[in-house]
Amino acid sequence: KGEPAPLFSLSNLDGRKLKLADLKGKYVLLDFWATWCGPCMAEIPFIKEIRKKYAPDKLVIIGISQDRDKKKWQEAIKTEDMNWLHHLDTNADIAHLYGLNWFPTLVLIDKTGKVAYASDNKKEDKDVLPDILNLYIN
C-alpha cells in the first residue's frame, strides 16, 4: 500500500486500448478473477454493488481475468451483467506485475496512481473495502 501501482496497457472487451496512466485523477478498482474461480464468481454481486454506488466517472472498475476460454469468459460477463471494463489476461502478465498469488484479488488505486488497498487473503474484501471507498470517494 502506498506504492505506485505498476502501469500497464490493455485491450478492453470491445477491443479499445486503455492505459492505466490515462486514468490518473480517477480511482481505479482492479478485479483479478476468472470464471473457474468459485470465490471470484461469488464476489460478483459485491462488485456490482460498488458499481451501483460509484459512477464510472468517480470509480473505474476493470475486471482482469485469467480465463483461457474466451467464449466462456464473455458469456459470464453477459450473464452476470458485469457492466464495467474487462480484459483477458490469459498469460497473467498484469497479475504478475502486481505479484498476485490468489483469486479473487481486488486492488484499489487512488487518484495519484498509488495502491490504496489490496486484498490480503485474510480479511474479506466486503468487510474492508466499502469503508476505504467511503473514505476516498464521496
C-alpha positions as CSV (number, residue, x, y, z in Angstrom):
1,K,0.0,0.0,0.0
2,G,1.1,3.5,-0.8
3,E,3.4,2.2,-3.5
4,P,2.9,3.4,-7.1
5,A,0.7,1.0,-9.0
6,P,2.5,-0.8,-11.8
7,L,1.5,0.7,-15.1
8,F,0.0,-1.4,-17.9
9,S,-1.9,-1.2,-21.1
10,L,-4.7,-3.5,-22.1
11,S,-7.4,-4.1,-24.6
12,N,-10.9,-3.9,-23.4
13,L,-13.6,-6.5,-24.2
14,D,-14.6,-4.3,-27.2
15,G,-11.0,-4.1,-28.4
16,R,-10.4,-0.5,-27.3
17,K,-6.9,0.2,-25.8
18,L,-6.6,1.5,-22.3
19,K,-3.6,2.6,-20.4
20,L,-3.6,2.8,-16.6
21,A,-1.6,6.0,-16.8
22,D,-4.6,7.6,-18.7
23,L,-6.8,7.1,-15.7
24,K,-4.7,9.2,-13.3
25,G,-7.0,11.6,-11.4
26,K,-9.6,8.8,-11.1
27,Y,-10.0,6.0,-8.6
28,V,-9.5,2.6,-10.2
29,L,-10.6,-0.8,-8.9
30,L,-8.8,-3.8,-10.4
31,D,-10.7,-7.0,-10.0
32,F,-8.5,-10.0,-10.7
33,W,-10.8,-13.0,-11.3
34,A,-11.6,-16.0,-13.5
35,T,-14.8,-17.9,-14.3
36,W,-13.3,-21.1,-13.0
37,C,-12.7,-19.5,-9.6
38,G,-15.7,-20.1,-7.3
39,P,-14.9,-17.3,-4.8
40,C,-14.4,-14.9,-7.7
41,M,-17.9,-15.7,-9.0
42,A,-19.3,-15.3,-5.5
43,E,-17.8,-11.9,-5.2
44,I,-19.5,-10.5,-8.4
45,P,-22.6,-9.2,-6.5
46,F,-20.3,-7.3,-4.2
47,I,-18.6,-5.7,-7.2
48,K,-22.0,-4.9,-8.7
49,E,-23.0,-3.1,-5.5
50,I,-19.8,-1.0,-5.8
51,R,-20.6,-0.2,-9.5
52,K,-24.1,0.9,-8.5
53,K,-22.9,3.1,-5.7
54,Y,-20.0,4.8,-7.5
55,A,-20.5,6.2,-11.0
56,P,-17.8,5.3,-13.7
57,D,-16.5,8.9,-13.7
58,K,-15.7,8.6,-10.0
59,L,-14.5,4.9,-9.9
60,V,-13.3,3.0,-12.9
61,I,-13.7,-0.8,-12.4
62,I,-11.6,-3.1,-14.6
63,G,-12.1,-6.9,-14.4
64,I,-8.9,-8.7,-15.3
65,S,-9.5,-12.3,-16.0
66,Q,-7.1,-15.2,-16.4
67,D,-9.6,-17.3,-18.3
68,R,-8.3,-19.4,-21.2
69,D,-11.8,-19.9,-22.8
70,K,-12.7,-16.5,-24.3
71,K,-16.3,-17.6,-25.1
72,K,-17.0,-18.8,-21.5
73,W,-15.5,-15.5,-20.2
74,Q,-17.6,-13.4,-22.5
75,E,-20.7,-15.4,-21.6
76,A,-20.1,-14.9,-17.8
77,I,-19.7,-11.2,-18.2
78,K,-23.0,-11.0,-20.2
79,T,-24.9,-13.5,-17.9
80,E,-23.8,-11.9,-14.7
81,D,-24.4,-8.4,-16.2
82,M,-20.9,-7.2,-15.2
83,N,-21.2,-3.6,-16.5
84,W,-17.6,-2.5,-16.2
85,L,-14.4,-2.7,-18.3
86,H,-13.0,-6.2,-18.9
87,H,-9.6,-7.5,-20.0
88,L,-8.5,-11.1,-20.7
89,D,-5.1,-11.6,-19.1
90,T,-4.6,-15.1,-20.3
91,N,-0.8,-15.1,-19.7
92,A,-1.2,-13.4,-16.3
93,D,1.0,-10.5,-17.3
94,I,-0.9,-8.0,-15.3
95,A,-1.3,-10.4,-12.3
96,H,2.5,-10.9,-12.3
97,L,3.1,-7.2,-12.4
98,Y,1.1,-6.9,-9.2
99,G,2.7,-10.0,-7.6
100,L,-0.6,-11.8,-7.2
101,N,-0.9,-15.4,-5.9
102,W,-4.6,-15.9,-5.4
103,F,-8.0,-15.1,-6.7
104,P,-10.1,-13.1,-6.2
105,T,-7.9,-10.1,-5.6
106,L,-9.1,-6.5,-5.6
107,V,-6.6,-3.6,-5.9
108,L,-7.8,0.0,-5.4
109,I,-5.6,2.6,-7.0
110,D,-6.0,6.2,-5.8
111,K,-6.2,9.4,-7.9
112,T,-2.4,9.8,-7.7
113,G,-1.7,6.3,-9.1
114,K,-0.8,4.7,-5.7
115,V,-2.2,1.5,-4.3
116,A,-4.7,2.4,-1.6
117,Y,-6.0,-1.2,-1.0
118,A,-5.2,-4.7,-2.0
119,S,-6.9,-7.9,-0.9
120,D,-4.7,-9.7,1.7
121,N,-6.4,-13.1,1.7
122,K,-7.0,-12.6,5.5
123,K,-9.9,-10.2,5.7
124,E,-13.0,-10.3,3.4
125,D,-13.0,-7.5,0.8
126,K,-16.6,-6.8,1.5
127,D,-15.8,-6.2,5.2
128,V,-12.9,-3.7,4.5
129,L,-13.2,-2.1,1.0
130,P,-16.5,-0.2,1.5
131,D,-15.0,1.8,4.4
132,I,-12.0,2.6,2.3
133,L,-14.1,3.6,-0.7
134,N,-16.2,5.8,1.5
135,L,-13.1,7.5,2.9
136,Y,-11.8,8.3,-0.6
137,I,-14.8,8.8,-2.7
138,N,-17.7,11.0,-1.7
